[in-house]
Amino acid sequence: MTKKTIKSPIPISEFDSSYSDGGPVYSLPPECFTGEDFYNFELNAVWGHEWFCVGRANEIPKAGDYYTIDVGDDPLIIIRDRSGSVNVVSNVCQHRGMLIVEGRGNTRRLRCPLHAWVYSTSGELTSAPGLTDKNEEDFNIKDVCLPKIRTEIWEGFIFITYDENLPPLSDRLANLGEQLANYKISELRSSEPLKMEAFDWNWKIFNDECYHCSYLHGGSWGEMFPLPQCNVDETVKFNDVDKGLVAYNLISPHKDAAPTHTGSILQPPMTGLTDQEREQLSYITVAPNMFMVAMPDKVKYFIWLPKGPTESWYGVSWMYPESTLKLDTYQKNFQQEHDDLWQVMEEDLFAWKAMQKGMHSKHATRGRLTSEELVIQRLQNWLIDMYRAEEKRADAE
């Protein structure tokens, strides 16, 4: 986040034509995907004032388990403390700014490698060589701690916000949790930890829609999961734009259909799903940075984080019931589905890279969105509402 509220470098009225209110809707200005000044504005407007996902709590099951992430220029540690609570704290030592830990692991304490300042797994300073061992009268160890980020758990996902005045996450996602209750998401687990990788494009490039499915993926996905446009339902119950929830369903050609070369799921269907849930794939974006696909045999999730104006972090994980993970056939079937979908992933990576390159061109423009891009229209509305709110905060200062 930036240290002060700033106004949008793009006149806020420029976004009116990208807002869906009954008339034609156009894409966001290219500068939204390339400009450093706009990126800094957006860090405050979006990432500074909303809940966003930073991973799964069951990836750090034991006290002292941790992993690290970056949100823009802000390095963070996600760690389970001795009480069992999940904490998210700054990864910056409060002495000289050194990063404390990297990657993932398990630790009894957070020890800065530069001067051995030591913090508890809850972020409190417990030792500062040269100060605490010499009883410096003007130094109170209780005055120093790692900044702690507000954190909540929803269905096993870890969410954080920098906004202390934001309503609880439960206010935002309670209804979605009820709608997805049959998937028992909090009980699902991935066989491997989520791996975040760096890519050379703006984080908004990841925003999902299925207008491209029959074109970009016509020869890959389309051969495994036939998809006439009439089978894309963008009016599903999960949509709640005011809460940043944007969704659509793909209506399956048959029960337990999936994008594999068999045309069906390769793992057992999850127990407790309705026939309707086994006859659709539900694609749900929780803005700004989480995307879930609820399928008959699993729930996939994707998260992304800002790294810079034209850089982002991105990771994907597949979650299953414990009973599926214990099967002797699990790894073989998982690898087969992964291989079946590899071309689809390569096509997406190709498109995201090419879109970012195009945004830098002097010929980049704001194209008219189609009626088959309601997902993008809704996401733009949510984003622009965030931009407008930030502009008001800047005007009030």
Buried (B, 14 or more C-beta within 10 A) or exposed (E): BBEEBBBBEBEBEBBEBBBBEEEEBBBBBBBBBBBEBBBBBBBBBBBBBBBBBBBBBBBBEEBBBBBBBBBBEBBBBBBBBEEEBBBBBBBBBBBEEBBBBEEBEEBEEBBBEEEEBBBBBBBBBBBBEEBBEEEEEEEEBEEBBBBBBBBBBBBBBBBBBBEEEBEEBEEBBEBBEEBBEEBBBBEBBBEEBBEBEEBBBBBBBBBBBBBBBBEBBEEBBBEBBEBEEEBBEBEBEBBBBEBBBBBBBBBBEEEBBBBBEEBBBBBBBBEEBEEEBBBBBBBBBBBBBBBBBBBBBBBBBBBBBBBBBBBBBBBBBBBBBEEBBEBEEBEEBBEBBEEBBEBBEEBBEEBBBEBBEEBEEEEBEBEEBEEBBBBBBBBBBBBBBBBBEBBEBBEEE
